[in-house]
């Protein structure tokens, strides 16, 4: 039922300057694999094999990464180094990639709306590559959410509990508990002050959205800095229908921050790379 996944990758990655001056933050390596590849692999595991990137200037290397490099592959053909490309070649062989540009940085809502012509009138996933999610003994986070969508057929946001002094970094939900890990959303606040937060359940970079979200985004006025907040559009969905928040199983690393990036690198080196 869900075939497509949208990756908003047009951001500047200013917290990683000067490295991101000429290199997309999504291409920063976690050990030996770029951050964005982890996200694509998670989407593919969930059955989402039509991948759309909403890119911007200076992001050409993302498209190049998910393409064949004839010269490189010719040079290492027949050597032990060929195995290093097994994972990425498997993705290239099974996935359809499409790209469009967000010409102005007007927020996540605007980025998702930019992808509408490539998504069409169907439900779709959204992965923010900054959030690296490791399922571990469980399915990947997007696969968990796809299973939930098959049951409830509505928009879903992934959430996790965060310390109260960090709620100002996130969109935060309030909701009615359906089960231990599923809530029906009643309110969403983007980056609230600690005293104004409706809970400590923070939205992280995994969504499944029904196609009416595009109209909701068009009806959402820009907020601070002229940005269109996706939380405002999803809240309208919740008020007019149903939106679920899902406390996912697994581990999430905030690779949009230097501390989280280093933590993710150390974890993946110890638990994935060395385990091969």
N, C-alpha and C positions, 0 to 999 in steps of 0.2 A: 504493500500500500504506500509506503514511503520509499521513493527512489532517489531523491535528490538531497544534497547537503550544500549549504552555502557557507563559505569562508570569507568573512570580512578581513582583508589583509592590507588595507590602504593606509593604516596608521604610520606615524613617523618613527615610533620607538625611541623617543627622546631620552628615556631613562637609561638607555644603553649607548648614548653618545660617548666618544666619537665612533664606536664600532658601527653604529647604524647610519652614519653619515652617507655611506655609499653601499650599504648592505641591508637588505630587509631584516627586521628583527625576527621575522618568522623563519629565516634561514640560519639563525644562530644555532650551532650544533649542541644537542644534548648528547655528550660523548661523541659518537660518530654519525649521528643522524639529525638532520635539521628538525627544528621544533614542529614545523608545519607537517612534516611527514608522519609524525606520531598522530596528529589529528586526523589526517586522511586515512591512515590505517584503522583508526577507531571507527570512522564513518563506514569504511568498507566492511569491517567486521559486522556492522549492524545492517548490512545489505544495501547501503546507500552508495551506489556505484556511478552516479552522475554527480560530479563535483563541480561546483561553480565558485570561482574566485572573484570577489569584488576588490580589484587592485587599484593602485595609484601610480604616480610617477616613481621611477626608481625600483620597481618591483619585478623587473623582467626576469631576474634569476629564478623566481618561483616557477614561472612557466617553463624555463629551461630545465629545471630540476625534474619536472614531471614529463620529460621528453627523452628520446633516445640520444645519446652522445656517441655518434658513430666513430669519431676519431679516438676517443678514450677507450671505447669498447674494443676497437680493433687493436689498440696497443696492448691491452691486457688479455686478449683472447688466448686461451690455452694455458694461462697461468693460474696460480692459486688465488690471485687477486680477483678473479671473476666472481667468486662467491660473495664478495662485498656488495655486488650490485644485484644479488638475487632478489632481495626484498623490494627494491624500487622497480626492478623490471617486472615483477609480478603485479605491482600496482598499475604500471603503465599498460600492461597487457589486458587488464580487466576493467579499467575505469575510463569513463568518458569525461574529459575535462573541458570546461568552458570558462571564458574570462570576459569581464567587463570592467570598465574604469569608473571609479568615483572621482569626479573631477574636483570636487570641493569636499573638505573634511567637515561634515555637518552632523556628526554623531552616528551612533550605531543604528538608530532607526533609519536614518537617511541611507546608510550603507546597505541595509537589508532591502529597502525600497529600490535602490539602484539595481539589485539583482532580480527584480520582478520579471523582466522580459525573458530571463533564462530559467526561471522557476515555473512560471505559468500558474494555472489554477489548480494547485494540488498542495497537500501538506508537505513540509520539508523540514530537514534538520538544519541547525545553525551551530557551528563550532567556532569558538574563539581560540585560536591556536596558542594565545598567551597562557591559557589554562591547560596545563598538561595533566591528564587524568589517567591513572594506572588502575585497571580493574583488579589486578592481582589474581586471587582465586576466583573472582567473579567475572562475569561478562564485562565488556567495556561499558562506560557510562551511556553512550549513545544507544548501544544494543539494549541496555536495561530500559531506556526511555521508549524505544520503538515497541518493545513488548507492552509497555504500559499504554501507549497510544492505541494499540490494537484493541485494547479493552475499553478505553474511555473515549477515543476519537475526539480529543480536544487539544488545545495548546498546552504544552508542559514546559516548565522551567526547572532546571536542576538547582538544588539548594544545599547548603551545608551550614552547620552552626559555626559562628565565628565569635571571638571575644568581643564583648560589648564596646571596648575602646577601638575596635576596627570597623564598626558598622558604617562609619562615614565613607568608607572606600567602596561600598557596594550598593546595589539595589537590594532592598530588604522587603520581605513579604510578611503579611499577617494572614492567617487562614484558619479554617475549620478542619480539625483532624479527621481524616477518613480512616487511616490506619497509622501504625507507628512511623511510617516513612512517606505518607502521602497526605497532602493538605489541599483543600479547595481554597484558592486564593480569594481573599476578601479585600485586601489592600496591598499596594506596592508603593514604596517610597524610594526615590533615587538618592543615594548618598546622604542619608539623614544625619543630623546631629545625634549624639548618643542619647540625649534626653528625649528626642523626638522619634526614635526608631520604634516601630511597632513590635519588633522581636529581634532576635539575633540570628534569624534564618536568612542568610545572604544568597543571592542569586549568583551562580558562577556561569562560566561561558559555555553552556550547553542548553539548547532550546529545541523543541519541536513546535512548529507554528502552523496553524491552519491558514489557508490562503486569504481569508478575510482580513488578515493582519495588514495587508498592503493598503486597503482602504482606511483602516484605522490609523496607519502611519500618515497617510495623506491628510487626515482630519486632525492630526496632532500638531499644535503650534510649536515652533521652536522655543526651547527654554534658555537656560544660561549659555552664554557664548554662542548663541544662535544654533545650538545643537538640538536635534530631534531625538528625544530619549525613547528607546524601545520600551522601557518600563511603562511609560505613559500610555503607549498604544496597547500593550498587553493588559494593562489595568482596565482599559475600556472593554476589551474582550471579556475579562472576568466579570465586569459589571453587567454586561449584556448577555452573557452566556456562562461559560465555565472555563476556568484555567486551573490546572493542577500544578502544585509544586512538589517535587520529588527529592527526598533526601537519599541521594545515591549511595551505592556501596562501592568502596574503593578509596583511592587516595588522590588528592588534587594538589598540584603545585602551582603557585602563582609565578609563572615565568615572565610576567611583565615587570617583576621587580628583580633586582640583582640578587637579593638574598634568596628568593624563591628559585631563581635560575640555578644558583650554585647548589642549593639543596636538591633540586631535581637531578642535576648532573651527578652528584655523589650517589643518590639513590639508584639511578639507572645504571651507573657503573658497577655498583656492588651487587645489584639484584637482577640485572638483565644482561649487561655486557659480559661480566665475568662468569655468569652462569651458562653461557653458550658452550 
